[in-house]
Amino acid sequence: MDVSECVLSAGRAVLDLVEREWQPLSPAELEQRLDQAVEEMLEADLITQLKTQPAPPPAAPAAPAAAIYVQLLQDQANVQQQQVLHSAASSPADEETPETREQLETVNTAVVKHITDLLQSSKSRARMAGRARLSLSHTVLLSLTLLSERVSYRCVSRRFRLEKGNIHRIFFSFCERVNTLEEKLIRWPDGRDAPEVLFPLSKDTELGKEEQGIPQVLGVLGFTRIPIRLPIGKHDAERAEPEVKRMKKEAHPDSWLNLELVCDCKGRFLYCSISKGSDVDRGGAVRNKLTQHPELMPPNSCLVARTGYRLTAQILTPYTKSHGAREELFNKTLEAHFHLLDQAVSTLTARFQRLKYLDIGNYDRAKAVVTTACVLHNVFLDMGEVVQGDVEKEEVMSQEEEDEEEEEEEGVRRRDEIADFLFKKRGL
């Protein structure tokens, strides 16, 4: 790495550190701040002169004029402060389209109130950050706008009449507050709720009965990748190369987050785990959770997952070798459920379009944003709000990685028993 690359990397590091607590002001915002500072200096100077000067003679009108000017400045400052407090609800940005205004009105009427009530009833006492004293409902509306649209902080600052750096703090404070609701809203079903979540492994009603020996499915396990900006010090030298040459190279593993999910038949998330892109242990966290707490799986139940996950007694995966009629039937039975997770992920990214690319270089903050989106995904589903997105099939591991994946003996035995049972029942 030469001197120029070192300087470039150091500059990015300083920029990321600065953006953690402050966003640079736009030229218009900077000019406004400078004008405000000059007015405050002039006002303070005039007040000091009025306090130090003796009583003026009757013929001198300068002092009353100065006092009137000071009063006008104070009145103007009060009016500007009131405009900032009420601009989010009364003054949309000039660049807003009718569709955007309709979306904000719809969100404001139902979802904002529900999320506001959830935050108010939560046990968290974390204070919402930001110099502007926005109401909680306006804070929710601002944060949902940033999550739902791929807009910059500058665009939102014009829409809500707030400084860009202040919006940055308000948004991440909102994410931290919503993250405290994760255990309440993304919850593994317990013994009482499990029967309502379970659904048949086979579409055939006769084969779907529990007494027939076919396990019921608790959820579909899978993952997706959320692109993010490279963290500090990990910007590679490829950025200085031509675009076509860069596209032929593999992206840096930490340029995305691994989002691992378990969803039920309605697309609701039962489990959510976020890790760095360099973490290649798929399903490790959920396997450890089920090993430590086997009571989480109801009797005669299982999770289903695509190839790439380790086959266990609780997690059933398709066959990857020796595809006979029996194995093909079993694989088709599992494949019928994988679209549930694909649809849930497409709904998540369609509703919260900021997840298509997070321009955040800090891992903890990027994780907080993704967790917030997953929590709110369940909130929207509970309210009956469904958004249909373009379904993309989950990425499957290469054949070399599949061959290296271990299979537990108990999982192999259980899968073979289910495959034999399905094969015999179908009379094949």
N, C-alpha and C positions, 0 to 999 in steps of 0.2 A: 504494500500500500504506500503510494507516494505522498508528498506533503499536501497536495491539493485534496486528496481523498480524506486525509486525516482532518484537515480544516473543515471539509464538508460534513464529516461525521460529527465533529465537535459542534458545528453550528446546529445540526439537527438535534443533538442532545440538549443544547441550551434552549432551543425552541420548544421541545417537548416539556422541559422543566417549567418554562414560563407559562405554557398553555395549561398546566395543571391548575393554576390558580388565577390566571388572567388571560384574556384574549385581546389581541391588539385592536385598537379602535380604528374605525374607518375614517377617511379624511373629513367627512361631514361631522361625525361624532367628535373627532379631535377639535375641529373648529368650534363646535358648540361648547365643548368643555373649556377651551381657551377663552371664548367670549364670556362664559359664566365666571371664570376666574378673574378676568379683568373687571367685570361688573362688581364682583364681591370686593375687589381691592378698592375700586372707586367709592363704593358704598361705605366701606370701613374708613377710608380717608375723610369722607364728608362728615361722617358721624363724629370722628375724632376732632375735626375742626369745629363742629358745632358745640362740642363739650368744652373745648379749651377757649373759645372766643368769648369775650364779655358780651353783655347785652347790647345789641346794635342800636344806633340812634334811630329815631322815627323815620328819617328820610332814606335810610338804606334798606332796600328791599331784598338784598342778596340772601340774607339768612333765611327768611321765610321761603324764598324760592328753592334754596337748598333742602330745607326740611320737606317741602312738597315733593321734590325729586326723590328724596330718600323714601318717602311714603309710597310713591309710585313704584319704585324698585321692589319694595317689600310686597306690595300687592301683586306685581307681576310674577314674583317668585312663587307666591302662594297659588296663583292660577296655574302656573306651569306644573307645580307638584300635583294638583288635583287632576290635571290632564293626564299625567303619567299613570296615576292610580286607576283611572277609568278608561284609558285608551284601548285596553285589550278587548273590552266588551263593546265599545261604541265606535271605534275608528279602525276598520280594517285597512290593510296596506293597499296602495294604489295598484300594485301588481296582482292582487288577488283575482282569480277568475270566479265566475258564478258557481262553478262546481266546487271550488275550494270553500267559498262562503257557505254553500249548502251543507258541505261536509262538517264544517265547524259548528253550524247551527244544530245539526243532528247530534254531534258528539256532545255539545253543550247541554242539550235538553235531557239526555238520559244517562249516558256513560259517565260524564263528568260528575254528576251528582252521586252516582253509585260509588265511583272510586273515591270521591271526597269523603263519603260516609265511611268507607272501609278504612281510610287513613285516619279519620278522626276517632274511630272505634278501636284502632290498633293500640297495643300496649307501648309502642315505641314513643318516646318523648323527644326524638331527635328534632331539632329546630330546622325549619326550612331556611336555607342560606339565601343570600342576595340582599343587596342594599335596598332595593325597591320592596316596599311592604305590600306585595301582591296578596290577594286573598287566596285561600287554599284552592278554591275552584278555578281561579285564573291560572294558578300554578299548574294544576292538572291539565288544563286546556293547552297551556304553552308546551308542556312536556309531551302530551299526546301529539301535538303538531310536529314536534321534532322527531318523534318516533315513527309517525305515520307517513311523513313526506320526506323526500330526499332534498331538503332545503338547507341552506347554510344558516349559521347563527346570525349573519348579517341580515338575511331576508327576514328572519323571525324578529330581529330587533326592530326593523322598520314596521312590522305588522303589530307588535305589541308596544312600540315606543319605549324600548328599554335598551340599555347599553349591551353590546355583544358579550362583554366579559361577565356582566351580571346574569345574563341568560345562561351562560355556561355554568355558573355556580348553582343557579336555581335548578337546572335540569339534573345535574348529578346529585344534588341534595334530594330531589324527588326520587331518583333511582335508588338511592340508599334507603329511603323510607319504604319504598315498595318492596325492596329485598327482604325487609323484616316480615313480610307476609308470605314468604315462600313456603315455609313449613305448614301454614294454614291452608293455602290455596293449591299447592302442588303436593298432594298427600297420597301416600301409598294406602290403598284401601285396607281397613282393618277387618276383623272377623265379622262385624255386623254389616259392613258395606260390601264385602267381597262378593256375596251371591248376586248382587245387582250389577256388578261389573263383569263377571264371568260371561263368556259367550262360547258357543260350540266350536270345536276345532274343525269339524266337517260341516259343509253346507247341507248335507243330507240330514234331515230331522231325526231319522232312526239312528244314524250313527252318531248324532250329536248328543244323545242321552248319556248321562253320566254312568248309568248302570251298565251300559254296553262296553265299558272298559276304555273308552276314548276320553282323554283328559280334556278339561275345559281350559280355555285360553284366558289368562288374566290381562295380558297386554302384548303389544308389539314393540320389540326393542330395536332401535336403530340409531343412526346418527346423521348429522349434516355438518357442513363447514361454513363458518361465518368469516368472510374476508375482513381483515383489519390492516391498519397501517403497521409497518414493521416497527418493533420496539427500538429503544435507544441503542445505538452501536451495532445494529444488525442490518443496516442498509448495505447491500452488497454492491460490488463494483459494476454489476450488470447495468445499472442505470445510466452509465456513461456510454454504453454500447448501442448500436442501432436497434430499433424496435424489433425487426424481423429476427435478429440474432438472439435477442432476449427471449422471444417467444419459444425458441427451441430448447431453452433451458428450464429445468424444474424450478418452481417457485420456492422461496425460502419457507421451511416448515412452520415458522412462527409468523407467517403472514396471514394466518387464519386461526380461528378458535374451533376446537372440536366440541360440538353440542350433541350430547348423547341423551336420548329421550326414550321413555316408555309411554305409549298412549293406549287408551282403551278403544272400544269399538265406536265411540262417539268423537274420537279425536282429541279428547281431553288428556292433558299430560298428568301422568301419575308419578313420574320420576324425571329429574333433570340434573345433568352433570356437565360441567364445562371445564375443559382442560386446554392446554396449549397445543398448537398444531404438531409440535415435536413429540407429543405423547402418543405412541402407537399401540398402547395396550387397550384394544377395544373391548368394552364390557368388563374391564377389570374392577371398576368401582361397584357396579351392580352385582357382580359375582361375589365380591367380598361382603357386600351387604346381606345377600341371601345366605351366605355361609355363616355369618355371625348371628343372623336372625332368621332361622329356617321357618319360624312361625308366620313370616310375612306371606308365604305361599300357602293358600288354602289347600286342603286335601284334594288330590287328583286334579291338579291345575299345573299350568306351565306358561312360560313366555315363549314366543316365537321370534326368530331373528334370521336375517339373511346370512349367506356364507360370509365368513370373515370373523364371526363370533365363535367362541369356543363352545363346543357341544357339551352340555352338562345335563344332569337329571332335571334341572329347572328350566333350562334354555334349550329348546329344540331348534336345530338348524337343518337345512336341506342336505341331501347326499351330494357329494362332489365326485365320487368315483363309482365305477361299475354301474352305470345307469341302465338297470333293467326295467321291466314293467312295474314291478313293485316299487322301486325307488322313484320312478317317474310319477306314479300316483301319489306317493307321499309328498314329493316336491310340489306338485300342483295343489295339493291340499294346503300346504303352508303358503304358497304364492298368493292364494286367494285373500290372505290377510295383510300382506305387505303394503297394499295400496292404502290402508288406513293410516299408516305412518307417513307415507308420501303425501297424502292429502293434508294431514295435519301440519307438516312442514311447509307445504305450499301456502296454506292459510296463514301461517305465522309470518312468512316473509312477504306475502301480499298485503297483509294488514299493516305490518311494521316494516316499511320499505327501507328504513335506515339500516336494517340488517343485511341488505344486499352488499353494502360496503361500509364498515365502520372506520371513519377517519380518526381513529384513536390509537395512539402508540403505547398507551399504558395498559398493561394486561388487566389489572384489578378494575379499572374503570370500564374497559371494554366488557369484562365479565359481568359487571353490575348492570350494564345496559341490556345485555342479552338475557340475563335473569329477569329483569324488569319486563321485557317483552314476553317471556314465557309465562310469568305470573299473570300479566294482563290478558294473555291468550285465553287462559282458563276463565278469567272474569268475563270476557266478551262471550264465550261459549255459554256460560251460566246464564247470561242475559238473553240468549237466543240470537246474538249477533254473529252471523257467519259470513265470511268473505271467501269466495272461490278464487284460487290462484292457479297458475299453470303448474300442473303436477310434473315433477321431475323425479325419475327413479333414483333411489339411493345408490351412491357409489359403491361398487363391489370391489373387493380386493382382487389383486392379480392371482393367477394360478400358483405362482411361486409362494406367495404369502399364504394362500389357502393350504398348501401342502405342509407348511411349517406350523400351522395352527394345530394344537393338541386337542384330542377328544377324550373326555373322561369315560371310563369303562361303563359306569352306571348310565351315562347319557346314551352311549352306543346301544346298550341293552334295551333301554326304554324306547329308543327310536325304532329299533328293529321290531320290537313287540307291537308297537302302534302300526308300523308299516305292514306287518303280517296280518294284523287284524283288519285293516282297511282293505287289503288285497283280497282276503278271503270273503269279506262281506260283499264286496263288489262282484264276486264270482269270476275273477280274472285269472 
